């Protein structure tokens, strides 16, 4: 026995060790599992119970309710349009000859209106159930003539008229109030809910803002004054004064400021040059003529040549004195001729400057507009920005309307593209109702963007788009509206 226990001892040790290890791993996995479970529960609790998650969930729920209300209302509208008062107007040869058929159509149409108005605000059914409920309600309407005995039907027109009055006086207001209640219950929160946080923040920070305003009152006044002075200086220095200069230029004002030199400078220097050359020629007549003295005619000729830039007597004396410059400098003729040539150079320079001055004067209007352009552009840009911010520009409103028209056309295209046609390739009641709503919005917006002569054709195309003639016909009408009126719908 003892030998067997000794032999079996290693196996017992292994089993005990294995069981101990498995127990430790079980404890480890249990700790990890509990930790993950606690964290997952905490994350789920934080996501579910956080205010932001609750608000998002409520917004999604309300959005789903409004979408369902929109679809059911569109389905009801489609039922009324497609099934109400079906008198055969689409067929030109079709006429209602049977008085009983006409009476039945009118009765069913009135019953259809009554049932739709009562059931359209029910959001706990889907679209198919709503339509089945409406048609079942019409078929089971107890006020139809088919459900009454013949001896009580002679006054049916009066009964039908009273039912119409009841629909207009009671059912329609009740339907309107119910729709308003649903829209208000599932619409945006009240203003208190929307603005309580900004109001609280503004109230708490109002004291700080008031303290800052009081402490920086002088600086704020200086900023406002400096801004006003800057605007005023810009207006007068860059708009008013350049505009006044342009007006003076247009009127050919002689007191123009665009000039490089004074107007009488050239005249005085030229007369001085004439006197210098004439005096030199009188003192040295042999350089101007062969005689020992000059006559009045020769002096007048010298004056006219000087006016044309010809100073030949002075140049002859200068050429002679250059042969013996020292003697010429001692006698004084060389210095005198040099000074006359300096005056001649000055006159030539002034003539060139006068040409440039004339060129500037000929382009004075261009320079005036160049100086006026920056101020005008800045002023126009600021005015357009302010008008755009304040919404005072009519073209801005037209652009917003055109943008809304493009979105409506996109919605119509989605309706026609995603529609599930019925047996005769026409839209379902819901899709037809949605299409009619979008067409109504497009009629209201597009009619204001187009001229009167185009509006009639636009309304005709809208009628083709709204009428049940097949999805392909309506798609072609939509394409025709897009390319025919793209000029006004951009």
Residue pairs with C-beta under 8 A, 6 or more apart in sequence:
47 53
62 185
62 186
62 187
63 186
65 123
65 182
65 186
66 183
66 186
66 187
68 123
69 121
69 123
69 179
69 182
69 183
69 186
70 434
71 127
71 430
71 434
72 120
72 122
72 123
72 127
72 130
73 120
73 179
73 433
74 429
74 430
74 431
74 432
74 433
74 434
74 436
74 437
75 127
75 130
75 131
75 428
75 429
75 430
75 433
76 116
76 119
76 120
76 130
76 134
76 429
76 433
77 432
77 433
77 436
77 437
78 427
78 428
78 429
78 430
78 431
78 432
78 433
78 436
79 112
79 116
79 131
79 134
79 429
79 433
80 112
80 113
80 116
81 432
81 433
81 436
82 429
82 432
82 468
83 109
83 112
84 109
84 112
84 113
85 105
85 106
85 109
86 105
87 96
87 102
87 105
88 94
88 95
88 96
96 102
96 105
103 145
103 156
104 144
104 145
104 146
106 160
107 143
107 144
107 145
107 156
107 160
108 138
108 144
110 160
110 163
110 164
110 167
111 137
111 138
111 141
111 143
111 144
112 134
112 138
113 167
114 141
114 163
114 167
114 171
115 134
115 137
115 138
115 141
116 134
117 167
117 171
117 172
117 174
117 175
118 171
118 175
119 130
119 133
119 134
119 137
120 130
120 175
121 175
121 178
121 179
121 182
122 130
123 182
125 133
127 430
131 429
141 147
143 159
143 163
145 153
145 156
188 194
213 220
234 375
234 378
235 375
235 379
238 374
238 375
238 378
239 372
239 375
239 376
239 379
242 368
242 371
242 372
242 375
243 372
245 257
245 368
245 371
246 365
246 368
246 369
246 372
248 255
248 256
249 256
249 364
249 365
249 368
250 365
256 361
256 364
258 360
258 361
258 364
258 367
259 357
259 360
259 361
260 353
260 356
260 357
260 360
261 350
261 353
261 354
261 357
265 350
266 347
266 350
266 351
266 354
269 343
269 346
269 347
269 350
270 306
270 307
270 347
272 343
273 306
273 311
273 340
273 343
273 344
273 347
274 303
274 306
274 307
276 339
276 340
276 343
277 302
277 306
277 311
277 313
277 314
277 340
278 299
278 302
278 303
278 306
280 287
280 313
280 314
280 317
280 336
280 337
280 340
281 287
281 288
281 294
281 299
281 302
281 313
282 294
282 299
284 313
284 317
284 333
285 291
285 292
285 293
285 294
286 292
287 313
287 314
287 316
287 317
287 320
288 294
288 298
288 302
288 312
288 313
289 298
294 302
302 313
305 311
305 312
309 344
309 347
309 348
311 340
311 341
311 344
314 337
314 340
314 341
314 344
315 337
317 333
317 336
317 337
318 334
318 337
318 338
318 341
320 328
320 333
321 327
321 328
321 329
321 333
321 334
321 337
322 328
322 334
325 334
328 334
329 335
360 367
384 393
387 393
387 396
388 396
391 397
398 449
401 445
401 448
401 449
402 449
402 488
402 489
402 490
404 441
404 445
405 442
405 445
405 446
405 449
405 489
406 489
408 438
408 441
408 442
408 445
409 442
409 478
409 481
409 482
409 489
411 438
412 435
412 438
412 439
412 442
412 465
412 478
413 478
415 427
415 431
415 434
415 435
415 438
416 435
416 471
416 474
416 475
416 478
419 427
419 428
419 431
419 471
420 428
420 431
421 427
421 428
421 471
422 428
425 470
425 471
425 472
426 432
426 468
426 469
426 470
426 471
427 435
427 468
427 471
427 474
432 468
435 465
435 466
435 474
436 466
439 462
439 465
439 466
442 462
443 459
443 462
446 458
446 462
446 485
446 488
446 489
447 455
447 458
447 459
449 488
449 489
450 458
450 485
450 488
454 485
454 488
457 484
458 481
458 485
461 477
461 480
461 481
461 484
462 481
464 473
464 474
464 477
464 480
465 474
465 477
465 478
465 481
467 474
482 489
